[in-house]
């Protein structure tokens, strides 16, 4: 576009009176075209500035939303960690209760060592099966 303007603005070596008027008209047209191009550039610049401003406002809004979402995700993460800790504690309690119940069952099946001496004494004092009672020889028939 500028090259075309240079050709129009540059005078030719042989200048006549009619050509001077034509050159003035051409120069006027070139000046108007230049002013129009400048106005378009200014309008484009203003349009781009407006778009940048709108995009900056969007960026600020999206950043605020992003920060809020990060906070919520951190809160959810914290709550899940707390929930997991509670569940683990309850599972440990359940495990302890189950082990205690199994231990109590084993304790009932096997007498404690304190009673072992009494059981041994009872076994020694227990009548023998080969010894006969006194009335065994007599027959008691009805």
N, CA, C and O of each residue as an XYZ file, in Angstrom:
568
protein
N       0.820     -1.185      0.000
C       0.000      0.000      0.000
C       0.861      1.244      0.000
O       0.540      2.208     -0.695
N       1.944      1.254      0.758
C       2.820      2.416      0.829
C       3.565      2.597     -0.492
O       3.811      3.722     -0.926
N       3.918      1.490     -1.117
C       4.625      1.589     -2.394
C       3.756      2.293     -3.436
O       4.257      3.105     -4.214
N       2.485      1.994     -3.453
C       1.559      2.654     -4.381
C       1.464      4.137     -4.074
O       1.377      4.956     -4.989
N       1.479      4.489     -2.798
C       1.426      5.901     -2.420
C       2.701      6.626     -2.835
O       2.643      7.783     -3.252
N       3.838      5.971     -2.729
C       5.088      6.590     -3.133
C       5.091      6.885     -4.631
O       5.574      7.933     -5.059
N       4.566      5.985     -5.407
C       4.516      6.203     -6.850
C       3.599      7.377     -7.198
O       3.880      8.149     -8.115
N       2.530      7.495     -6.471
C       1.584      8.567     -6.762
C       2.145      9.901     -6.319
O       1.961     10.906     -7.006
N       2.835      9.933     -5.169
C       3.346     11.192     -4.630
C       4.582     11.663     -5.383
O       4.776     12.872     -5.510
N       5.402     10.796     -5.872
C       6.640     11.175     -6.539
C       6.324     11.821     -7.897
O       5.697     11.195     -8.752
N       6.755     13.058     -8.088
C       6.481     13.726     -9.370
C       7.365     13.179    -10.473
O       8.454     12.655    -10.238
N       6.860     13.320    -11.668
C       7.630     12.886    -12.835
C       8.558     14.026    -13.254
O       8.277     15.180    -12.933
N       9.646     13.741    -13.956
C      10.604     14.792    -14.336
C       9.978     15.871    -15.245
O      10.311     17.047    -15.094
N       9.138     15.528    -16.125
C       8.537     16.535    -16.998
C       7.172     16.912    -16.462
O       6.196     16.184    -16.642
N       7.112     18.054    -15.804
C       5.892     18.478    -15.155
C       5.274     19.587    -15.997
O       5.939     20.554    -16.371
N       4.008     19.426    -16.281
C       3.279     20.451    -17.027
C       2.202     21.027    -16.132
O       2.010     20.532    -15.022
N       1.499     22.047    -16.567
C       0.495     22.740    -15.777
C      -0.686     21.834    -15.490
O      -1.200     21.837    -14.371
N      -1.130     21.062    -16.464
C      -2.264     20.159    -16.240
C      -1.896     19.040    -15.269
O      -2.700     18.584    -14.457
N      -0.698     18.646    -15.392
C      -0.255     17.585    -14.490
C      -0.132     18.095    -13.079
O      -0.322     17.324    -12.138
N       0.182     19.376    -12.888
C       0.267     19.927    -11.532
C      -1.083     19.847    -10.848
O      -1.154     19.545     -9.656
N      -2.149     20.110    -11.575
C      -3.492     20.043    -11.010
C      -3.838     18.590    -10.702
O      -4.441     18.288     -9.672
N      -3.454     17.707    -11.597
C      -3.715     16.299    -11.379
C      -2.915     15.806    -10.185
O      -3.405     15.014     -9.381
N      -1.700     16.271    -10.078
C      -0.850     15.873     -8.952
C      -1.429     16.400     -7.634
O      -1.383     15.716     -6.611
N      -1.966     17.603     -7.665
C      -2.580     18.145     -6.451
C      -3.785     17.295     -6.039
O      -3.975     16.988     -4.862
N      -4.606     16.918     -7.052
C      -5.754     16.059     -6.749
C      -5.298     14.702     -6.220
O      -5.867     14.148     -5.279
N      -4.274     14.201     -6.851
C      -3.736     12.902     -6.414
C      -3.175     13.016     -5.012
O      -3.378     12.138     -4.174
N      -2.466     14.108     -4.764
C      -1.879     14.324     -3.449
C      -2.986     14.430     -2.398
O      -2.859     13.903     -1.293
N      -4.071     15.118     -2.757
C      -5.208     15.226     -1.858
C      -5.818     13.859     -1.572
O      -6.122     13.521     -0.428
N      -5.989     13.086     -2.632
C      -6.546     11.749     -2.460
C      -5.638     10.871     -1.611
O      -6.114     10.095     -0.784
N      -4.367     10.991     -1.810
C      -3.403     10.211     -1.018
C      -3.456     10.647      0.435
O      -3.405      9.808      1.335
N      -3.558     11.945      0.677
C      -3.627     12.453      2.050
C      -4.904     11.960      2.726
O      -4.891     11.560      3.890
N      -6.005     11.997      1.976
C      -7.271     11.506      2.537
C      -7.187     10.008      2.811
O      -7.649      9.535      3.849
N      -6.599      9.269      1.882
C      -6.436      7.825      2.083
C      -5.551      7.553      3.289
O      -5.818      6.637      4.068
N      -4.490      8.351      3.445
C      -3.594      8.202      4.598
C      -4.319      8.495      5.902
O      -4.170      7.772      6.887
N      -5.106      9.564      5.897
C      -5.863      9.919      7.106
C      -6.883      8.822      7.430
O      -7.082      8.457      8.589
N      -7.511      8.317      6.391
C      -8.469      7.239      6.591
C      -7.776      5.999      7.155
O      -8.307      5.336      8.045
N      -6.593      5.692      6.633
C      -5.837      4.535      7.138
C      -5.443      4.753      8.594
O      -5.500      3.829      9.405
N      -5.045      5.979      8.920
C      -4.689      6.286     10.312
C      -5.907      6.125     11.212
O      -5.799      5.583     12.312
N      -7.063      6.591     10.752
C      -8.293      6.445     11.537
C      -8.640      4.968     11.752
O      -9.066      4.574     12.838
N      -8.453      4.155     10.703
C      -8.705      2.720     10.855
C      -7.734      2.096     11.853
O      -8.117      1.255     12.666
N      -6.477      2.519     11.780
C      -5.484      1.999     12.737
C      -5.856      2.392     14.170
O      -5.757      1.582     15.092
N      -6.285      3.642     14.342
C      -6.686      4.097     15.673
C      -7.908      3.307     16.153
O      -7.978      2.905     17.315
N      -8.855      3.094     15.264
C     -10.047      2.315     15.626
C      -9.664      0.876     15.980
O     -10.179      0.315     16.947
N      -8.767      0.283     15.201
C      -8.297     -1.077     15.504
C      -7.585     -1.114     16.851
O      -7.783     -2.038     17.640
N      -6.748     -0.096     17.113
C      -6.032     -0.026     18.378
C      -7.014      0.067     19.537
O      -6.873     -0.629     20.542
N      -8.014      0.939     19.387
C      -9.020      1.091     20.442
C      -9.800     -0.209     20.653
O     -10.087     -0.600     21.784
N     -10.132     -0.860     19.556
C     -10.838     -2.136     19.645
C      -9.983     -3.170     20.373
O     -10.480     -3.901     21.230
N      -8.715     -3.227     20.033
C      -7.808     -4.175     20.701
C      -7.643     -3.831     22.176
O      -7.592     -4.727     23.019
N      -7.559     -2.538     22.496
C      -7.461     -2.132     23.899
C      -8.709     -2.582     24.668
O      -8.612     -3.074     25.792
N      -9.877     -2.406     24.048
C     -11.116     -2.830     24.697
C     -11.134     -4.339     24.915
O     -11.546     -4.818     25.972
N     -10.683     -5.081     23.907
C     -10.638     -6.539     24.040
C      -9.675     -6.949     25.144
O      -9.965     -7.860     25.920
N      -8.519     -6.273     25.216
C      -7.543     -6.578     26.263
C      -8.150     -6.281     27.628
O      -7.978     -7.060     28.566
N      -8.853     -5.169     27.746
C      -9.482     -4.808     29.015
C     -10.512     -5.863     29.425
O     -10.541     -6.292     30.579
N     -11.348     -6.276     28.486
C     -12.359     -7.307     28.776
C     -11.677     -8.614     29.170
O     -12.107     -9.282     30.110
N     -10.613     -8.978     28.450
C      -9.903    -10.215     28.767
C      -9.229    -10.131     30.136
O      -9.167    -11.127     30.857
N      -8.723     -8.951     30.500
C      -8.129     -8.789     31.829
C      -9.187     -8.937     32.913
O      -8.936     -9.550     33.950
N     -10.375     -8.375     32.674
C     -11.467     -8.542     33.638
C     -11.857    -10.014     33.758
O     -12.095    -10.512     34.858
N     -11.922    -10.704     32.620
C     -12.231    -12.141     32.643
C     -11.153    -12.909     33.394
O     -11.452    -13.827     34.158
N      -9.900    -12.528     33.174
C      -8.787    -13.200     33.846
C      -8.869    -13.009     35.352
O      -8.640    -13.949     36.115
N      -9.194    -11.796     35.781
C      -9.328    -11.538     37.221
C     -10.474    -12.371     37.794
O     -10.336    -12.973     38.858
N     -11.610    -12.403     37.085
C     -12.756    -13.189     37.562
C     -12.412    -14.674     37.610
O     -12.733    -15.355     38.585
N     -11.764    -15.175     36.567
C     -11.409    -16.596     36.527
C     -10.365    -16.933     37.592
O     -10.397    -18.022     38.165
N      -9.453    -16.021     37.857
C      -8.465    -16.257     38.918
C      -9.144    -16.354     40.277
O      -8.791    -17.203     41.096
N     -10.130    -15.474     40.515
C     -10.865    -15.532     41.786
C     -11.619    -16.853     41.905
O     -11.615    -17.481     42.964
N     -12.260    -17.270     40.827
C     -12.984    -18.549     40.837
C     -12.010    -19.704     41.054
O     -12.300    -20.634     41.805
N     -10.856    -19.640     40.396
C      -9.841    -20.686     40.538
C      -9.368    -20.781     41.986
O      -9.227    -21.878     42.526
N      -9.125    -19.630     42.613
C      -8.688    -19.644     44.019
C      -9.771    -20.221     44.924
O      -9.472    -20.974     45.851
N     -11.022    -19.871     44.660
C     -12.117    -20.411     45.462
C     -12.215    -21.929     45.296
O     -12.406    -22.654     46.272
N     -12.085    -22.400     44.060
C     -12.140    -23.848     43.811
C     -10.976    -24.572     44.478
O     -11.148    -25.665     45.017
N      -9.803    -23.969     44.441
C      -8.649    -24.583     45.116
C      -8.910    -24.702     46.614
O      -8.583    -25.713     47.235
N      -9.506    -23.652     47.188
C      -9.834    -23.701     48.609
C     -10.838    -24.795     48.918
O     -10.700    -25.515     49.907
N     -11.845    -24.918     48.070
C     -12.853    -25.967     48.281
C     -12.248    -27.352     48.141
O     -12.558    -28.252     48.923
N     -11.386    -27.526     47.147
C     -10.732    -28.833     46.957
C      -9.854    -29.156     48.160
O      -9.811    -30.302     48.609
N      -9.156    -28.153     48.684
C      -8.331    -28.382     49.877
C      -9.208    -28.764     51.067
O      -8.836    -29.632     51.856
N     -10.369    -28.123     51.203
C     -11.290    -28.445     52.293
C     -11.826    -29.869     52.151
O     -11.890    -30.611     53.131
N     -12.208    -30.250     50.937
C     -12.697    -31.616     50.692
C     -11.584    -32.620     50.988
O     -11.831    -33.661     51.598
N     -10.369    -32.313     50.559
C      -9.228    -33.190     50.817
C      -9.033    -33.359     52.322
O      -8.833    -34.473     52.806
N      -9.092    -32.259     53.054
C      -8.921    -32.316     54.503
C     -10.025    -33.157     55.154
O      -9.765    -33.951     56.058
N     -11.256    -32.970     54.679
C     -12.372    -33.738     55.245
C     -12.225    -35.231     54.945
O     -12.529    -36.061     55.802
N     -11.767    -35.580     53.753
C     -11.561    -37.003     53.436
C     -10.446    -37.593     54.302
O     -10.543    -38.740     54.736
N      -9.407    -36.831     54.550
C      -8.331    -37.320     55.418
C      -8.874    -37.564     56.828
O      -8.576    -38.587     57.445
N      -9.670    -36.621     57.332
C     -10.257    -36.789     58.660
C     -11.185    -38.006     58.695
O     -11.156    -38.785     59.647
N     -11.991    -38.163     57.672
C     -12.886    -39.317     57.585
C     -12.088    -40.620     57.558
O     -12.447    -41.589     58.228
N     -11.015    -40.636     56.788
C     -10.172    -41.842     56.713
C      -9.569    -42.155     58.085
O      -9.491    -43.317     58.482
N      -9.146    -41.114     58.803
C      -8.586    -41.346     60.145
C      -9.641    -41.936     61.072
O      -9.354    -42.850     61.846
N     -10.867    -41.412     60.993
C     -11.947    -41.933     61.848
C     -12.243    -43.384     61.505
O     -12.415    -44.212     62.400
N     -12.304    -43.697     60.222
C     -12.589    -45.073     59.799
C     -11.480    -46.013     60.257
O     -11.750    -47.117     60.730
N     -10.236    -45.574     60.116
C      -9.110    -46.415     60.549
C      -9.174    -46.647     62.053
O      -8.930    -47.759     62.523
N      -9.503    -45.596     62.814
C      -9.607    -45.753     64.274
C     -10.717    -46.742     64.630
O     -10.549    -47.568     65.527
N     -11.847    -46.659     63.929
C     -12.938    -47.593     64.198
C     -12.558    -49.014     63.810
O     -12.907    -49.961     64.515
N     -11.853    -49.173     62.705
C     -11.397    -50.514     62.315
C     -10.420    -51.075     63.336
O     -10.457    -52.268     63.638
N      -9.547    -50.230     63.870
C      -8.619    -50.692     64.902
C      -9.372    -51.101     66.161
O      -9.026    -52.102     66.789
N     -10.411    -50.331     66.544
C     -11.228    -50.705     67.699
C     -11.926    -52.044     67.459
O     -11.976    -52.899     68.343
N     -12.456    -52.211     66.263
C     -13.119    -53.460     65.915
C     -12.126    -54.620     65.978
O     -12.446    -55.694     66.487
N     -10.925    -54.393     65.458
C      -9.896    -55.432     65.486
C      -9.535    -55.782     66.924
O      -9.422    -56.959     67.268
N      -9.353    -54.758     67.771
C      -9.041    -55.005     69.172
C     -10.162    -55.771     69.856
O      -9.901    -56.716     70.600
N     -11.405    -55.375     69.612
C     -12.545    -56.061     70.236
C     -12.615    -57.505     69.768
O     -12.885    -58.400     70.568
N     -12.375    -57.746     68.483
C     -12.392    -59.104     67.960
C     -11.279    -59.935     68.592
O     -11.506    -61.085     68.970
N     -10.089    -59.372     68.711
C      -8.972    -60.101     69.319
C      -9.259    -60.390     70.797
O      -8.980    -61.481     71.293
N      -9.825    -59.389     71.493
C     -10.160    -59.608     72.903
C     -11.202    -60.714     73.052
O     -11.098    -61.553     73.946
N     -12.199    -60.712     72.179
C     -13.235    -61.756     72.237
C     -12.620    -63.125     71.980
O     -12.963    -64.098     72.652
N     -11.724    -63.204     71.019
C     -11.063    -64.484     70.730
C     -10.181    -64.898     71.903
O     -10.103    -66.083     72.226
N      -9.525    -63.950     72.536
C      -8.672    -64.262     73.683
C      -9.523    -64.738     74.851
O      -9.151    -65.683     75.547
N     -10.673    -64.083     75.072
C     -11.574    -64.520     76.145
C     -12.062    -65.935     75.892
O     -12.170    -66.727     76.829
N     -12.355    -66.265     74.649
C     -12.815    -67.611     74.310
C     -11.722    -68.633     74.603
O     -11.996    -69.717     75.117
N     -10.479    -68.277     74.271
C      -9.359    -69.184     74.552
C      -9.158    -69.319     76.054
O      -8.828    -70.401     76.538
N      -9.355    -68.225     76.805
C      -9.189    -68.272     78.257
C     -10.220    -69.185     78.899
O      -9.903    -69.874     79.868
N     -11.440    -69.209     78.389
C     -12.476    -70.082     78.928
C     -12.143    -71.536     78.628
O     -12.389    -72.408     79.461
N     -11.594    -71.810     77.467
C     -11.274    -73.181     77.072
C     -10.098    -73.717     77.879
O     -10.087    -74.901     78.215
N      -9.142    -72.916     78.190
C      -7.983    -73.369     78.968
C      -8.031    -72.699     80.333
O      -8.113    -71.473     80.418
N      -7.980    -73.478     81.389
C      -8.059    -72.891     82.734
C      -6.820    -72.063     83.022
O      -5.746    -72.340     82.487
N      -6.957    -71.083     83.835
C      -5.789    -70.274     84.195
C      -4.788    -71.096     84.999
O      -5.158    -72.114     85.585
N      -3.570    -70.685     85.034
C      -2.507    -71.437     85.706
C      -2.706    -71.471     87.212
O      -2.172    -72.368     87.865
N      -3.452    -70.530     87.796
C      -3.715    -70.548     89.236
C      -4.499    -71.788     89.633
O      -4.313    -72.315     90.730
N      -5.368    -72.254     88.759
C      -6.199    -73.425     89.066
C      -5.517    -74.738     88.689
O      -6.051    -75.807     88.987
N      -4.391    -74.687     88.064
C      -3.715    -75.912     87.633
C      -3.353    -76.789     88.829
O      -3.494    -78.010     88.770
N      -2.884    -76.167     89.917
C      -2.522    -76.952     91.105
C      -3.754    -77.627     91.709
O      -3.687    -78.784     92.126
N      -4.877    -76.907     91.757
C      -6.101    -77.488     92.306
C      -6.590    -78.648     91.457
O      -7.049    -79.663     91.981
N      -6.491    -78.491     90.140
C      -6.927    -79.562     89.238
C      -6.039    -80.785     89.418
O      -6.525    -81.916     89.438
N      -4.738    -80.556     89.548
C      -3.823    -81.678     89.762
C      -4.132    -82.387     91.085
O      -4.097    -83.616     91.146
N      -4.434    -81.627     92.142
C      -4.774    -82.218     93.430
C      -6.084    -83.004     93.334
O      -6.199    -84.097     93.888
N      -7.079    -82.436     92.621
C      -8.365    -83.131     92.452
C      -8.163    -84.423     91.681
O      -8.793    -85.431     92.002
N      -7.313    -84.419     90.689
C      -7.045    -85.642     89.924
C      -6.366    -86.687     90.820
O      -6.633    -87.877     90.655
N      -5.508    -86.294     91.752
C      -4.846    -87.251     92.632
C      -5.807    -87.838     93.669
O      -5.688    -89.001     94.056
N      -6.748    -87.025     94.104
C      -7.689    -87.491     95.113
C      -8.889    -88.198     94.513
O      -9.686    -88.773     95.254
N      -9.036    -88.177     93.294
C     -10.159    -88.815     92.613
C     -10.035    -90.327     92.779
O      -8.946    -90.888     92.662
N     -11.169    -90.983     93.055
C     -11.070    -92.435     93.216
C     -10.672    -93.101     91.906
O     -11.024    -92.666     90.809
N      -9.927    -94.170     92.083
C      -9.465    -94.886     90.907
C     -10.589    -95.721     90.349
O     -11.464    -96.166     91.091
N     -10.576    -95.934     89.085
C     -11.620    -96.748     88.462
C     -11.398    -98.233     88.720
O     -12.362    -98.993     88.626
N     -10.175    -98.701     89.043
C      -9.934   -100.112     89.305
C     -10.273   -100.493     90.747
O     -10.405   -101.679     91.048
N     -10.413    -99.527     91.629
C     -10.821    -99.821     93.004
C     -12.320   -100.035     93.028
O     -13.079    -99.282     92.419
N     -12.769   -101.144     93.789
C     -14.188   -101.472     93.815
C     -14.822   -100.925     95.069
O     -14.221   -100.952     96.144
N     -16.020   -100.435     94.936
C     -16.722    -99.975     96.139
C     -17.088   -101.168     97.033
O     -17.076   -102.310     96.574
N     -17.406   -100.915     98.275
C     -17.679   -101.961     99.277
C     -18.944   -102.746     98.957
O     -18.948   -103.948     99.220
N     -19.967   -102.206     98.440
C     -21.205   -102.912     98.166
C     -21.249   -103.510     96.773
O     -22.304   -103.958     96.323
N     -20.174   -103.523     96.119
C     -20.140   -104.049     94.747
C     -20.267   -105.584     94.758
O     -20.850   -106.151     93.833
N     -19.745   -106.248     95.761
C     -19.799   -107.689     95.825
C     -21.184   -108.215     96.128
O     -21.507   -109.331     95.721
N     -21.997   -107.476     96.809
C     -23.339   -107.899     97.159
C     -24.269   -107.617     96.010
O     -24.151   -106.597     95.331
N     -25.148   -108.483     95.807
C     -26.094   -108.228     94.732
C     -27.373   -107.695     95.328
O     -27.873   -108.189     96.339
N     -27.853   -106.742     94.718
C     -29.094   -106.108     95.185
C     -30.133   -106.250     94.112
O     -30.265   -105.395     93.236
N     -30.845   -107.295     94.181
C     -31.901   -107.481     93.198
C     -33.204   -107.268     93.877
O     -33.301   -107.564     95.068
N     -34.090   -106.841     93.304
C     -35.410   -106.549     93.889
C     -36.349   -107.511     93.454
O     -37.519   -107.446     93.831
